C-alpha cells in the first residue's frame, strides 16, 4: 500500500519528521475543535486535512 502524499515529500517541505508530526498534530486539533464548536460534520479526518494543507503549501513552519 502506498501512501499519498509520500511522507518523504512532506518532510522535504517542512524540514524534519519531528516538525512535520508536530505541525500536523497541532493543525488537526484546531480543525477538530473548530468543527466541534460550529457543529460541522467533517468530510475527512482532521489529520488527513492537515496533511493535505502541508502538501498544497497552505500550511508551513514560519
N, CA, C and O atoms as a Maestro MAE file, in Angstrom:
{
 s_m_m2io_version
 :::
 2.0.0
}

f_m_ct {
 s_m_title
 :::
 protein
 m_atom[248] {
  # First column is atom index #
  i_m_mmod_type
  r_m_x_coord
  r_m_y_coord
  r_m_z_coord
  i_m_residue_number
  s_m_chain_name
  s_m_pdb_residue_name
  s_m_pdb_atom_name
  i_m_atomic_number
  :::
  1 25 0.842 -1.174 0.000 1 A "UNK " " N  " 7
  2 3 0.000 0.000 0.000 1 A "UNK " " CA " 6
  3 2 0.891 1.242 0.000 1 A "UNK " " C  " 6
  4 15 1.829 1.352 0.790 1 A "UNK " " O  " 8
  5 25 0.584 2.154 -0.883 2 A "UNK " " N  " 7
  6 3 1.371 3.369 -0.991 2 A "UNK " " CA " 6
  7 2 0.573 4.539 -0.420 2 A "UNK " " C  " 6
  8 15 -0.614 4.697 -0.705 2 A "UNK " " O  " 8
  9 25 1.236 5.341 0.376 3 A "UNK " " N  " 7
  10 3 0.587 6.490 0.971 3 A "UNK " " CA " 6
  11 2 0.656 7.681 0.026 3 A "UNK " " C  " 6
  12 15 1.635 7.870 -0.696 3 A "UNK " " O  " 8
  13 25 -0.395 8.468 0.047 4 A "UNK " " N  " 7
  14 3 -0.397 9.690 -0.740 4 A "UNK " " CA " 6
  15 2 -0.771 10.836 0.159 4 A "UNK " " C  " 6
  16 15 -1.773 10.725 0.866 4 A "UNK " " O  " 8
  17 25 -0.069 11.887 0.186 5 A "UNK " " N  " 7
  18 3 1.211 12.136 -0.471 5 A "UNK " " CA " 6
  19 2 2.343 11.419 0.252 5 A "UNK " " C  " 6
  20 15 2.241 11.143 1.447 5 A "UNK " " O  " 8
  21 25 3.408 11.119 -0.455 6 A "UNK " " N  " 7
  22 3 4.529 10.413 0.170 6 A "UNK " " CA " 6
  23 2 5.117 11.210 1.339 6 A "UNK " " C  " 6
  24 15 5.261 12.430 1.258 6 A "UNK " " O  " 8
  25 25 5.445 10.524 2.398 7 A "UNK " " N  " 7
  26 3 5.992 11.171 3.593 7 A "UNK " " CA " 6
  27 2 7.285 11.904 3.254 7 A "UNK " " C  " 6
  28 15 7.547 12.977 3.797 7 A "UNK " " O  " 8
  29 25 8.078 11.348 2.384 8 A "UNK " " N  " 7
  30 3 9.349 11.995 2.013 8 A "UNK " " CA " 6
  31 2 9.102 13.373 1.402 8 A "UNK " " C  " 6
  32 15 9.864 14.305 1.661 8 A "UNK " " O  " 8
  33 25 8.060 13.515 0.601 9 A "UNK " " N  " 7
  34 3 7.734 14.816 0.012 9 A "UNK " " CA " 6
  35 2 7.316 15.811 1.091 9 A "UNK " " C  " 6
  36 15 7.688 16.983 1.040 9 A "UNK " " O  " 8
  37 25 6.545 15.339 2.064 10 A "UNK " " N  " 7
  38 3 6.108 16.210 3.149 10 A "UNK " " CA " 6
  39 2 7.289 16.645 4.010 10 A "UNK " " C  " 6
  40 15 7.378 17.807 4.405 10 A "UNK " " O  " 8
  41 25 8.192 15.716 4.299 11 A "UNK " " N  " 7
  42 3 9.375 16.039 5.101 11 A "UNK " " CA " 6
  43 2 10.245 17.060 4.361 11 A "UNK " " C  " 6
  44 15 10.807 17.960 4.984 11 A "UNK " " O  " 8
  45 25 10.357 16.925 3.049 12 A "UNK " " N  " 7
  46 3 11.134 17.887 2.263 12 A "UNK " " CA " 6
  47 2 10.552 19.292 2.381 12 A "UNK " " C  " 6
  48 15 11.300 20.269 2.410 12 A "UNK " " O  " 8
  49 25 9.237 19.402 2.450 13 A "UNK " " N  " 7
  50 3 8.593 20.711 2.550 13 A "UNK " " CA " 6
  51 2 8.772 21.338 3.935 13 A "UNK " " C  " 6
  52 15 8.881 22.558 4.055 13 A "UNK " " O  " 8
  53 25 8.801 20.506 4.977 14 A "UNK " " N  " 7
  54 3 8.836 21.007 6.348 14 A "UNK " " CA " 6
  55 2 10.247 21.038 6.926 14 A "UNK " " C  " 6
  56 15 10.606 21.996 7.611 14 A "UNK " " O  " 8
  57 25 11.040 20.025 6.669 15 A "UNK " " N  " 7
  58 3 12.411 20.032 7.172 15 A "UNK " " CA " 6
  59 2 12.785 18.786 7.944 15 A "UNK " " C  " 6
  60 15 13.880 18.253 7.765 15 A "UNK " " O  " 8
  61 25 11.884 18.305 8.809 16 A "UNK " " N  " 7
  62 3 12.175 17.082 9.549 16 A "UNK " " CA " 6
  63 2 10.870 16.376 9.895 16 A "UNK " " C  " 6
  64 15 9.802 16.989 9.916 16 A "UNK " " O  " 8
  65 25 10.972 15.089 10.164 17 A "UNK " " N  " 7
  66 3 9.779 14.317 10.541 17 A "UNK " " CA " 6
  67 2 9.177 14.834 11.838 17 A "UNK " " C  " 6
  68 15 7.957 14.897 11.986 17 A "UNK " " O  " 8
  69 25 10.039 15.201 12.771 18 A "UNK " " N  " 7
  70 3 9.577 15.710 14.064 18 A "UNK " " CA " 6
  71 2 8.720 16.966 13.882 18 A "UNK " " C  " 6
  72 15 7.633 17.067 14.450 18 A "UNK " " O  " 8
  73 25 9.204 17.900 13.103 19 A "UNK " " N  " 7
  74 3 8.452 19.127 12.850 19 A "UNK " " CA " 6
  75 2 7.166 18.832 12.088 19 A "UNK " " C  " 6
  76 15 6.132 19.443 12.355 19 A "UNK " " O  " 8
  77 25 7.225 17.909 11.153 20 A "UNK " " N  " 7
  78 3 6.037 17.535 10.387 20 A "UNK " " CA " 6
  79 2 4.951 16.977 11.299 20 A "UNK " " C  " 6
  80 15 3.790 17.378 11.208 20 A "UNK " " O  " 8
  81 25 5.326 16.059 12.169 21 A "UNK " " N  " 7
  82 3 4.352 15.446 13.080 21 A "UNK " " CA " 6
  83 2 3.751 16.491 14.007 21 A "UNK " " C  " 6
  84 15 2.539 16.504 14.222 21 A "UNK " " O  " 8
  85 25 4.582 17.362 14.554 22 A "UNK " " N  " 7
  86 3 4.074 18.401 15.451 22 A "UNK " " CA " 6
  87 2 3.140 19.368 14.727 22 A "UNK " " C  " 6
  88 15 2.089 19.728 15.257 22 A "UNK " " O  " 8
  89 25 3.509 19.783 13.539 23 A "UNK " " N  " 7
  90 3 2.702 20.712 12.764 23 A "UNK " " CA " 6
  91 2 1.350 20.109 12.395 23 A "UNK " " C  " 6
  92 15 0.312 20.751 12.554 23 A "UNK " " O  " 8
  93 25 1.367 18.879 11.905 24 A "UNK " " N  " 7
  94 3 0.124 18.214 11.505 24 A "UNK " " CA " 6
  95 2 -0.769 17.961 12.711 24 A "UNK " " C  " 6
  96 15 -1.981 18.159 12.632 24 A "UNK " " O  " 8
  97 25 -0.190 17.528 13.824 25 A "UNK " " N  " 7
  98 3 -0.995 17.263 15.024 25 A "UNK " " CA " 6
  99 2 -1.632 18.542 15.551 25 A "UNK " " C  " 6
  100 15 -2.805 18.547 15.924 25 A "UNK " " O  " 8
  101 25 -0.868 19.618 15.583 26 A "UNK " " N  " 7
  102 3 -1.395 20.893 16.078 26 A "UNK " " CA " 6
  103 2 -2.544 21.383 15.189 26 A "UNK " " C  " 6
  104 15 -3.581 21.816 15.692 26 A "UNK " " O  " 8
  105 25 -2.355 21.313 13.876 27 A "UNK " " N  " 7
  106 3 -3.392 21.772 12.939 27 A "UNK " " CA " 6
  107 2 -4.623 20.872 12.996 27 A "UNK " " C  " 6
  108 15 -5.750 21.357 12.899 27 A "UNK " " O  " 8
  109 25 -4.416 19.572 13.153 28 A "UNK " " N  " 7
  110 3 -5.543 18.640 13.242 28 A "UNK " " CA " 6
  111 2 -6.399 18.932 14.474 28 A "UNK " " C  " 6
  112 15 -7.625 18.849 14.415 28 A "UNK " " O  " 8
  113 25 -5.756 19.271 15.578 29 A "UNK " " N  " 7
  114 3 -6.511 19.640 16.791 29 A "UNK " " CA " 6
  115 2 -7.351 20.886 16.556 29 A "UNK " " C  " 6
  116 15 -8.492 20.960 17.011 29 A "UNK " " O  " 8
  117 25 -6.800 21.860 15.854 30 A "UNK " " N  " 7
  118 3 -7.533 23.092 15.559 30 A "UNK " " CA " 6
  119 2 -8.724 22.790 14.653 30 A "UNK " " C  " 6
  120 15 -9.831 23.268 14.899 30 A "UNK " " O  " 8
  121 25 -8.502 22.006 13.619 31 A "UNK " " N  " 7
  122 3 -9.582 21.642 12.697 31 A "UNK " " CA " 6
  123 2 -10.694 20.930 13.451 31 A "UNK " " C  " 6
  124 15 -11.871 21.236 13.260 31 A "UNK " " O  " 8
  125 25 -10.332 19.990 14.297 32 A "UNK " " N  " 7
  126 3 -11.308 19.219 15.061 32 A "UNK " " CA " 6
  127 2 -12.101 20.101 16.021 32 A "UNK " " C  " 6
  128 15 -13.323 19.980 16.109 32 A "UNK " " O  " 8
  129 25 -11.418 20.982 16.735 33 A "UNK " " N  " 7
  130 3 -12.121 21.822 17.703 33 A "UNK " " CA " 6
  131 2 -13.025 22.839 17.014 33 A "UNK " " C  " 6
  132 15 -14.116 23.125 17.509 33 A "UNK " " O  " 8
  133 25 -12.592 23.389 15.881 34 A "UNK " " N  " 7
  134 3 -13.433 24.326 15.142 34 A "UNK " " CA " 6
  135 2 -14.690 23.643 14.626 34 A "UNK " " C  " 6
  136 15 -15.781 24.210 14.685 34 A "UNK " " O  " 8
  137 25 -14.538 22.440 14.128 35 A "UNK " " N  " 7
  138 3 -15.695 21.699 13.631 35 A "UNK " " CA " 6
  139 2 -16.659 21.363 14.762 35 A "UNK " " C  " 6
  140 15 -17.877 21.402 14.589 35 A "UNK " " O  " 8
  141 25 -16.102 21.037 15.910 36 A "UNK " " N  " 7
  142 3 -16.947 20.711 17.060 36 A "UNK " " CA " 6
  143 2 -17.697 21.940 17.567 36 A "UNK " " C  " 6
  144 15 -18.880 21.854 17.894 36 A "UNK " " O  " 8
  145 25 -17.014 23.080 17.633 37 A "UNK " " N  " 7
  146 3 -17.653 24.318 18.095 37 A "UNK " " CA " 6
  147 2 -18.790 24.746 17.177 37 A "UNK " " C  " 6
  148 15 -19.855 25.160 17.636 37 A "UNK " " O  " 8
  149 25 -18.547 24.640 15.872 38 A "UNK " " N  " 7
  150 3 -19.544 25.068 14.883 38 A "UNK " " CA " 6
  151 2 -20.523 23.960 14.528 38 A "UNK " " C  " 6
  152 15 -21.446 24.163 13.739 38 A "UNK " " O  " 8
  153 25 -20.313 22.784 15.118 39 A "UNK " " N  " 7
  154 3 -21.148 21.601 14.872 39 A "UNK " " CA " 6
  155 2 -21.256 21.283 13.376 39 A "UNK " " C  " 6
  156 15 -22.338 21.059 12.834 39 A "UNK " " O  " 8
  157 25 -20.082 21.276 12.740 40 A "UNK " " N  " 7
  158 3 -19.982 20.963 11.319 40 A "UNK " " CA " 6
  159 2 -19.415 19.552 11.176 40 A "UNK " " C  " 6
  160 15 -18.352 19.256 11.721 40 A "UNK " " O  " 8
  161 25 -20.112 18.681 10.451 41 A "UNK " " N  " 7
  162 3 -19.535 17.344 10.234 41 A "UNK " " CA " 6
  163 2 -18.353 17.422 9.264 41 A "UNK " " C  " 6
  164 15 -18.407 18.125 8.256 41 A "UNK " " O  " 8
  165 25 -17.304 16.698 9.583 42 A "UNK " " N  " 7
  166 3 -16.106 16.699 8.745 42 A "UNK " " CA " 6
  167 2 -16.229 15.649 7.649 42 A "UNK " " C  " 6
  168 15 -16.687 14.532 7.889 42 A "UNK " " O  " 8
  169 25 -15.812 16.026 6.446 43 A "UNK " " N  " 7
  170 3 -15.838 15.093 5.322 43 A "UNK " " CA " 6
  171 2 -14.728 14.057 5.438 43 A "UNK " " C  " 6
  172 15 -14.902 12.902 5.049 43 A "UNK " " O  " 8
  173 25 -13.597 14.474 5.972 44 A "UNK " " N  " 7
  174 3 -12.494 13.540 6.177 44 A "UNK " " CA " 6
  175 2 -11.853 13.820 7.518 44 A "UNK " " C  " 6
  176 15 -12.171 14.816 8.168 44 A "UNK " " O  " 8
  177 25 -10.972 12.968 7.927 45 A "UNK " " N  " 7
  178 3 -10.354 13.081 9.244 45 A "UNK " " CA " 6
  179 2 -9.484 14.338 9.329 45 A "UNK " " C  " 6
  180 15 -8.885 14.756 8.338 45 A "UNK " " O  " 8
  181 25 -9.422 14.935 10.520 46 A "UNK " " N  " 7
  182 3 -8.631 16.161 10.685 46 A "UNK " " CA " 6
  183 2 -7.156 15.996 10.316 46 A "UNK " " C  " 6
  184 15 -6.548 16.920 9.775 46 A "UNK " " O  " 8
  185 25 -6.583 14.841 10.601 47 A "UNK " " N  " 7
  186 3 -5.175 14.613 10.252 47 A "UNK " " CA " 6
  187 2 -4.994 14.615 8.736 47 A "UNK " " C  " 6
  188 15 -4.019 15.167 8.226 47 A "UNK " " O  " 8
  189 25 -5.920 14.005 8.025 48 A "UNK " " N  " 7
  190 3 -5.848 13.989 6.560 48 A "UNK " " CA " 6
  191 2 -5.952 15.402 6.002 48 A "UNK " " C  " 6
  192 15 -5.239 15.756 5.063 48 A "UNK " " O  " 8
  193 25 -6.828 16.203 6.571 49 A "UNK " " N  " 7
  194 3 -6.967 17.595 6.136 49 A "UNK " " CA " 6
  195 2 -5.686 18.377 6.379 49 A "UNK " " C  " 6
  196 15 -5.256 19.151 5.524 49 A "UNK " " O  " 8
  197 25 -5.080 18.179 7.532 50 A "UNK " " N  " 7
  198 3 -3.838 18.873 7.861 50 A "UNK " " CA " 6
  199 2 -2.705 18.451 6.926 50 A "UNK " " C  " 6
  200 15 -1.911 19.288 6.497 50 A "UNK " " O  " 8
  201 25 -2.629 17.181 6.616 51 A "UNK " " N  " 7
  202 3 -1.602 16.689 5.691 51 A "UNK " " CA " 6
  203 2 -1.802 17.297 4.310 51 A "UNK " " C  " 6
  204 15 -0.837 17.694 3.657 51 A "UNK " " O  " 8
  205 25 -3.047 17.370 3.866 52 A "UNK " " N  " 7
  206 3 -3.329 17.994 2.567 52 A "UNK " " CA " 6
  207 2 -2.902 19.459 2.552 52 A "UNK " " C  " 6
  208 15 -2.389 19.947 1.546 52 A "UNK " " O  " 8
  209 25 -3.112 20.159 3.663 53 A "UNK " " N  " 7
  210 3 -2.701 21.560 3.747 53 A "UNK " " CA " 6
  211 2 -1.185 21.697 3.655 53 A "UNK " " C  " 6
  212 15 -0.690 22.627 3.018 53 A "UNK " " O  " 8
  213 25 -0.451 20.799 4.270 54 A "UNK " " N  " 7
  214 3 1.007 20.826 4.170 54 A "UNK " " CA " 6
  215 2 1.432 20.547 2.732 54 A "UNK " " C  " 6
  216 15 2.296 21.237 2.191 54 A "UNK " " O  " 8
  217 25 0.825 19.538 2.117 55 A "UNK " " N  " 7
  218 3 1.218 19.147 0.764 55 A "UNK " " CA " 6
  219 2 0.931 20.252 -0.260 55 A "UNK " " C  " 6
  220 15 1.716 20.457 -1.186 55 A "UNK " " O  " 8
  221 25 -0.189 20.961 -0.098 56 A "UNK " " N  " 7
  222 3 -0.542 22.019 -1.045 56 A "UNK " " CA " 6
  223 2 0.151 23.342 -0.744 56 A "UNK " " C  " 6
  224 15 0.081 24.273 -1.546 56 A "UNK " " O  " 8
  225 25 0.821 23.434 0.404 57 A "UNK " " N  " 7
  226 3 1.544 24.650 0.734 57 A "UNK " " CA " 6
  227 2 0.745 25.647 1.569 57 A "UNK " " C  " 6
  228 15 1.247 26.730 1.872 57 A "UNK " " O  " 8
  229 25 -0.471 25.311 1.943 58 A "UNK " " N  " 7
  230 3 -1.285 26.205 2.760 58 A "UNK " " CA " 6
  231 2 -0.783 26.277 4.198 58 A "UNK " " C  " 6
  232 15 -1.029 27.257 4.901 58 A "UNK " " O  " 8
  233 25 -0.075 25.230 4.631 59 A "UNK " " N  " 7
  234 3 0.412 25.141 5.992 59 A "UNK " " CA " 6
  235 2 1.907 24.883 5.960 59 A "UNK " " C  " 6
  236 15 2.371 23.948 5.307 59 A "UNK " " O  " 8
  237 25 2.655 25.713 6.666 60 A "UNK " " N  " 7
  238 3 4.106 25.528 6.715 60 A "UNK " " CA " 6
  239 2 4.629 26.071 8.033 60 A "UNK " " C  " 6
  240 15 3.891 26.701 8.790 60 A "UNK " " O  " 8
  241 25 5.884 25.829 8.300 61 A "UNK " " N  " 7
  242 3 6.531 26.337 9.503 61 A "UNK " " CA " 6
  243 2 7.076 27.715 9.164 61 A "UNK " " C  " 6
  244 15 7.698 27.922 8.122 61 A "UNK " " O  " 8
  245 25 6.830 28.632 10.055 62 A "UNK " " N  " 7
  246 3 7.246 30.030 9.809 62 A "UNK " " CA " 6
  247 2 8.706 30.255 10.106 62 A "UNK " " C  " 6
  248 15 9.203 31.370 9.950 62 A "UNK " " O  " 8
  :::
 }
 m_bond[247] {
  # First column is bond index #
  i_m_from
  i_m_to
  i_m_order
  :::
  1 1 2 1
  2 2 3 1
  3 3 4 2
  4 3 5 1
  5 5 6 1
  6 6 7 1
  7 7 8 2
  8 7 9 1
  9 9 10 1
  10 10 11 1
  11 11 12 2
  12 11 13 1
  13 13 14 1
  14 14 15 1
  15 15 16 2
  16 15 17 1
  17 17 18 1
  18 18 19 1
  19 19 20 2
  20 19 21 1
  21 21 22 1
  22 22 23 1
  23 23 24 2
  24 23 25 1
  25 25 26 1
  26 26 27 1
  27 27 28 2
  28 27 29 1
  29 29 30 1
  30 30 31 1
  31 31 32 2
  32 31 33 1
  33 33 34 1
  34 34 35 1
  35 35 36 2
  36 35 37 1
  37 37 38 1
  38 38 39 1
  39 39 40 2
  40 39 41 1
  41 41 42 1
  42 42 43 1
  43 43 44 2
  44 43 45 1
  45 45 46 1
  46 46 47 1
  47 47 48 2
  48 47 49 1
  49 49 50 1
  50 50 51 1
  51 51 52 2
  52 51 53 1
  53 53 54 1
  54 54 55 1
  55 55 56 2
  56 55 57 1
  57 57 58 1
  58 58 59 1
  59 59 60 2
  60 59 61 1
  61 61 62 1
  62 62 63 1
  63 63 64 2
  64 63 65 1
  65 65 66 1
  66 66 67 1
  67 67 68 2
  68 67 69 1
  69 69 70 1
  70 70 71 1
  71 71 72 2
  72 71 73 1
  73 73 74 1
  74 74 75 1
  75 75 76 2
  76 75 77 1
  77 77 78 1
  78 78 79 1
  79 79 80 2
  80 79 81 1
  81 81 82 1
  82 82 83 1
  83 83 84 2
  84 83 85 1
  85 85 86 1
  86 86 87 1
  87 87 88 2
  88 87 89 1
  89 89 90 1
  90 90 91 1
  91 91 92 2
  92 91 93 1
  93 93 94 1
  94 94 95 1
  95 95 96 2
  96 95 97 1
  97 97 98 1
  98 98 99 1
  99 99 100 2
  100 99 101 1
  101 101 102 1
  102 102 103 1
  103 103 104 2
  104 103 105 1
  105 105 106 1
  106 106 107 1
  107 107 108 2
  108 107 109 1
  109 109 110 1
  110 110 111 1
  111 111 112 2
  112 111 113 1
  113 113 114 1
  114 114 115 1
  115 115 116 2
  116 115 117 1
  117 117 118 1
  118 118 119 1
  119 119 120 2
  120 119 121 1
  121 121 122 1
  122 122 123 1
  123 123 124 2
  124 123 125 1
  125 125 126 1
  126 126 127 1
  127 127 128 2
  128 127 129 1
  129 129 130 1
  130 130 131 1
  131 131 132 2
  132 131 133 1
  133 133 134 1
  134 134 135 1
  135 135 136 2
  136 135 137 1
  137 137 138 1
  138 138 139 1
  139 139 140 2
  140 139 141 1
  141 141 142 1
  142 142 143 1
  143 143 144 2
  144 143 145 1
  145 145 146 1
  146 146 147 1
  147 147 148 2
  148 147 149 1
  149 149 150 1
  150 150 151 1
  151 151 152 2
  152 151 153 1
  153 153 154 1
  154 154 155 1
  155 155 156 2
  156 155 157 1
  157 157 158 1
  158 158 159 1
  159 159 160 2
  160 159 161 1
  161 161 162 1
  162 162 163 1
  163 163 164 2
  164 163 165 1
  165 165 166 1
  166 166 167 1
  167 167 168 2
  168 167 169 1
  169 169 170 1
  170 170 171 1
  171 171 172 2
  172 171 173 1
  173 173 174 1
  174 174 175 1
  175 175 176 2
  176 175 177 1
  177 177 178 1
  178 178 179 1
  179 179 180 2
  180 179 181 1
  181 181 182 1
  182 182 183 1
  183 183 184 2
  184 183 185 1
  185 185 186 1
  186 186 187 1
  187 187 188 2
  188 187 189 1
  189 189 190 1
  190 190 191 1
  191 191 192 2
  192 191 193 1
  193 193 194 1
  194 194 195 1
  195 195 196 2
  196 195 197 1
  197 197 198 1
  198 198 199 1
  199 199 200 2
  200 199 201 1
  201 201 202 1
  202 202 203 1
  203 203 204 2
  204 203 205 1
  205 205 206 1
  206 206 207 1
  207 207 208 2
  208 207 209 1
  209 209 210 1
  210 210 211 1
  211 211 212 2
  212 211 213 1
  213 213 214 1
  214 214 215 1
  215 215 216 2
  216 215 217 1
  217 217 218 1
  218 218 219 1
  219 219 220 2
  220 219 221 1
  221 221 222 1
  222 222 223 1
  223 223 224 2
  224 223 225 1
  225 225 226 1
  226 226 227 1
  227 227 228 2
  228 227 229 1
  229 229 230 1
  230 230 231 1
  231 231 232 2
  232 231 233 1
  233 233 234 1
  234 234 235 1
  235 235 236 2
  236 235 237 1
  237 237 238 1
  238 238 239 1
  239 239 240 2
  240 239 241 1
  241 241 242 1
  242 242 243 1
  243 243 244 2
  244 243 245 1
  245 245 246 1
  246 246 247 1
  247 247 248 2
  :::
 }
}
